[in-house]
Amino acid sequence: LDTAGQEEFCTMREQYLRSGNGFLIVFAVTDRNSFEDVKRLHTMICRVKDRDDFPVLLVGNKADLENERH
């Protein structure tokens, strides 16, 4: 479920997390806040699924925007 972090999808997000078998967490390498959200998202997935043994792939995007990195 790609919500781009939009809070209006919060209730729908938990429903999709519950049914997910694996997760792709994407953050922007140009945005420190998006990287810091990774831990929060992982914790949310663990809480909703009530376990922590599921596959997760962490992806840093916008790597081509090297001049915008902080």
N, C-alpha and C positions, 0 to 999 in steps of 0.2 A: 504494500500500500504506500504509494508515494504521495505524501501530504505536504511536502516541502515545509514541514514544521508549522503548518497553519493550524491554529487551535480549534477552529470550527469543526475539524475532523476528529477531535479528541474522543468522543463517544464511539465513533465508528472504528477508530484505531484499536481500541481494546478488543473489539469483536474479531478483527482481523489477526491481531497478535495471538489470541487464544487458538485460532485455527491454523496458524502458521507452523510449518515443520522446520523451517530454517529462515535466517534473516540476513539481509544485506543492509548494513548501516553505512550511509554515505555522508561524508563531511567535506567541506570546502577547505582546501589547504590555504586559501587566502583569507579565511575567517576563523580566527582563534575561538570565537564563541561556538561555532558549529562543531569544532573538535571537542570542546568542553562538554557539549550536549551528548556526546557519545556515551559517557558513563551513565548519564540520566536515562537515556534510551535503553541501554542494556539492563539497568536496574528495573525499569518499567516492564520490559519483556519478561524478566525473571519473576517479577511479582504476578503478572497476569497469567503466566503459564504455570506458576507455582513449582518451578524447577529451574535448574541451570545447566542442563545437559542437552543443549540443542546447538546445531551448527550456526555460527555467525561469521560473516565475512565483513571486514572493515575496509572501506574503500575511500581513499582521498581523491577527490576530483579537482578540477581546475588546475592541475599540475602545469599546464601550459602557460599559466599566468604568473610566472615566476617573479615578475617585477611588482606584483601586488601582494606578495607574501609578507606577513608581519612576524 
